[in-house]
Amino acid sequence: MATAWVIAEQRDGALAPVTAELVTVARDVADEVRVVVAGDGAGAASSLAAYGVSEIIDLGPLDSVLPGPVLGASVARLVGEEPSVVIGAQTYTGRDALGRASALLGAPVLTNAVAVRREGDQVLTEHQIFGGTMVATAAAELRGHVLVGVRPKSVAAVAAAAPTAPSVRVVEPALDVPGVVVTVVDRQREEREGPSLDEAAIVVSGGRGLGKPEAYQMIEELAALLGGAPGASRAIVDAGWVPYAYQVGQTGTTVKPDLYIAVGISGATQHLVGMKGAKHIVAINKDKDAPIFQVADLGIVADASSLLPRVIEAVRAR
Ligand code: FAD
């Protein structure tokens, strides 16, 4: 049976939650799971012990280079001749890593998967198409290596039946592959208070129905008061009201919070695909026929500009 190599996703040096999702997928397609991290091998070993990982391969910190290409080139060296499944996240770093490894190994990469399974010698992946209205299944023969990019939040991280104590092996990163190393000359940190959009338990998103960019402040205020994160539809990202990092949906971030509040958002399929996994959905829209109400647990037909200040006042008074 094959080995799965998981390319860890890290944020500020620590493992990002999607890594446990990738390991959960890996256990379903292989007998043995190895995880490649850039620094903090010991931290990864302890946080992934519940997930049935056999080995952590630590490349050391990759702070001064763009990590994706180096991770990809390093994995391509590590995998050896035996057929294996290489699994990464559908993120900037994961895509960079998988693309590089795919080119170096001459192996296929199945991107943007929302489910992965194994049937005999085939790796099967599911992909949402046409704005999430249909699911396509792709298959790759596991004769050589097969690479898979998994969309964050599409599978739940599930602990293994028996915890393991992964060993940690320190390996030199592949910095010597031509064209791999992009040197980092400066870092710009986007200051944002509160939880990140993909991890927040509460997300308050605004859309074009807010009417004007200044009205988005109410979305940020309500999100902050609830201890959540502000999000947005693509319409107001494209209009330049908020940065792309705020976008929820097919071409933005997928969120699965306990509570999603959509304000002035119509509910296009491309938006719904990124938020319909929320436990509870509240929609505020002045059009009673807006599609967002079809997925909402609580729908409020109202003008956002008059309702939002009252909601904010009520939450503040609690
Ligand atoms: P609109 O569709 O214009 O809706 C505005 C809503 O506000 C309406 O329902 C209206 O009734 C309501 N409204 C108006 N005034 C008020 C008021 N005063 N009070 C309350 N409600 C009011 N979209 C995404 O969001 N995320 C994606 O990732 C994404 N990816 C895409 C990828 C592709 C390939 C394509 C083609 C499109 C994608 N889109 C995405 C765009 C998507 O199709 C929609 O155009 C977009 O989601 C619409 O944003 P919206 O709901 O804010 O605006």
Boltz pocket constraint, residues with backbone or C-beta under 6 A from the ligand:
constraints:
  - pocket:
      binder: B
      contacts: [[A, 206], [A, 207], [A, 208], [A, 209], [A, 210], [A, 211], [A, 232], [A, 233], [A, 234], [A, 235], [A, 236], [A, 247], [A, 248], [A, 249], [A, 250], [A, 251], [A, 252], [A, 253], [A, 263], [A, 264], [A, 265], [A, 266], [A, 267], [A, 268], [A, 269], [A, 270], [A, 271], [A, 274], [A, 284], [A, 285], [A, 286], [A, 287], [A, 290], [A, 302], [A, 303], [A, 304], [A, 305]]
      max_distance: 6.0
